[in-house]
Amino acid sequence: MVGIGRAAGPRTAAMLDAEPKAVLVSLGFAGGLDPALRPGDLVVAGTYRHGDGETVGDANLAARVSILLVCLGIAAPAGVVLTTDEPLLTPDSKQRARAGGDHLVVDMEGYWIAGAAQARGVPHIGLHCVVDDADVALPDFVSRVATDPHRREWIHALGALRSVGAARDLSILARRARTAGWVLREAAWAVLEAVADGALPGGAHVAPESPSTSTMPPSGDR
């Protein structure tokens, strides 16, 4: 709902300023950087890293969320999410991003969302589901979507169909995105119920609401 890239930060800030929250739960697609992660795998953001090592996040809260989900039968390791300014479209670019680091997945806005929440003292829980794993290349149109402020995903997707093999690539991507959306909704419900029960920060009197998700391209384009 807050969009792709840096702009998600001020949008999150405006949302929190307009209506203060006891806890912020964000959901997003991700590109895998750890070769062990496959499409549909869930990660809890312990730390978001951007640029030359700047970090935000609450590793202790992420560990609690990870344990909670595992106890419910949902595998969800907690770890570092790399936030980039451009999508990582190729296996080589993902490998370079992973080299020398401990990043599990990549997105394009988690750092900015978490930073806005942290600046306001609002606990933040970031859930990310892998759509494209580390050894998978993404269609070029993903980059165009990421840089389009109007978020016209379908226009770019239709334009990409002129390329040979594009229909197959888009079909695979759409199927993986649907799976990731389902995984995120299931995990979000579990987290919101734990918040409502007082097992996680946010208060024992917070009633869980249906989590909202938006259609977002993968690998650093949430």
N, C-alpha and C positions, 0 to 999 in steps of 0.2 A: 504493500500500500504506500510505502514511502519512496519507492522507486530504486533506480540504479545509480551507483557511484556516490561521489561526495555529496550530491544534492540530498541524499537520504539523511545526512546529518542535520542540516537546518530544518528539514521537514519533521524529523523526529523531535527536535527541540521545540518547534512550534506546537506540535501535538501535545507534548508534555507540559508546556507552559499554559496552553489553553485549558487542559484538563489533567491536573496532576494524577499520577498513577502510583499505586503501592508497589507494583512490579511491572517490568516490561518484558514480554516474551516475543522474540522476533523469530520468524521462520524464513529460511532461504535455501535455494538450490546452491550447489557448490560443485567445483571441479576438484577431482581427487588429485592430490600430490603424493600421498603415501601409496606406493604400488600395491599395498595389501588391500586397499579400499576398492570396493566394486560399486557399480550403480545400485542405488537403493540403500546403501549403508548410511547410517546416521552418525553425526558427530555433534557433541556439545562443545561450544566454544569456551575454552578456559581462558584464553588470551587471544586478543586480536593484535596482529603486528602489521605495521605499515611503514614503508620507506626504510630509513636507516635504523630500524629497530625500535621505533616508538611503539609502545604497547598500551592497551587498555584492557580491562576485564577483571573478573573475579574468579580466580582458579578454584578457590575453596567452594564457592557456590556451584560452579560447574561440576566439581567432583561429586557433590551431593546429588545433583540432578542425574549425573551418569549412573550412580549407584541406585537411585530410585528407579530409573528406567530399566536397568539390568534386572532388578528384583521383579519387575513386571514382565520380564521376558523380552525386553527391547534392547538389543545390543547398541550401545551408544558411548564410545570412548570419549573422554574429555581431552582436549588438546588445543594446539595453536592453530588459529585460522589466519592465513595471510590475506590481507586486503590489498588489491592492486588497482591501479588507475586505468589499466587496459586489460581486456580479456586475454587469457592464455589459450591460444587456439591450437597449439601443436604439442605433441609429446616432448619435444626438445625444450620448449619454453616452460613447460611444467617441471621438467627435470632440473633446469637451471634454477627455477624458483625454489625447489626443494633442496638443492645442493647446499650442504653446510648448515642446514637448519632442521628444525623438528616440525615443520608445518604439516598438518594433516590434509587440509583442503584450502581452496582459494575462493574468495568472493571479491566483490567490488564495493561493498558498502558497510560490512559488519563493523569495521573500525569506527566509522563515523556514527553509526547508530549507537554503539556501545559507549562511545565518547560523550554523546549528547546525554545519555542516561546517567553516566557516571558523574558528569558535571553537575547534575541536579540531584545527586544522592539517591537515584532510583535504581534498585537492583535490576540487573539485566540478565536474561537467560537467552542465549542464542542457540538455536537448533538449525543444523545444516544437513541436507541430504545430498549425497553424491549423484549427479546426473551423468557426467562424463568422467571416466576413470583416467588415471595418469597416462596410459598408453593410447588414448583415443584422441584423434584430431577432430576439431569442430568445424562446421561450415563457416565460410567467410562472412556470411550474412550476420552472424552473431556479433561481429565487431561493429557492423553498421547499426544494429539494434542498440548496442551499448552506448554509442555516441549520438543517438537520436533523442533529443530532449522530449519529443512528443510520444515516445514509446510505441511506435507503430510496428509492433512485432509482425503482424500478419502481412502488412504491405511488403516488408523486407523478405519475409518467407516466400511470398508469391513471386517476388522478383527473382529470388534465388532458384526457383524451379526451372528457369531457362537453362541452368547448367546441367551437364550430363551427370546422372546419378543423384541429383539433388532430391528427388522425390523419396528415394530410399533413405537417404541421410536424414531428411526431415521426419520421416515416419519413425525411424529408430529414436530420434531425439524426442519426438512427441510422446512415444511410448514410455521412455525413461522418465520424462517429466511427469507424466501421470502417476507413475509408480512413486516417484519422489514426493509428489503432492500428497498421496495417500499416507505414506510413512510419516511425513511431517504432521499431518492432521492427527494421526493416532498418538504420536508423541506429545503434541501440544495439549490434547485432551488430558493425558496422564499428568502432565506438568501443572495444568490449570486446576485439576482436581486436588493435587497435592498442595498447591497454594491455598485453595479454599479450605482445606483441612488443617492448615497451619503447619504442614510438614516442610514447607519452603517459605522463604520471605514473601510477604505480601498481605499477611493477616488472615486469621481464621474465619473472617466473615466476608471474604471475597467470593462471590458466586462465580463459578466458571461460565464463560460465554463461548459460543462457537468461534474457534480461531479463524481469522480472516487470512486468506492467502491471495497472492496475485500471480499472474502468469509472467514468469521471468526466465530469460535464457540462462543457460548454465555456464560454468567455468568462469567465475569472476563476473557474472552478470546476473545479479539477483534483483 
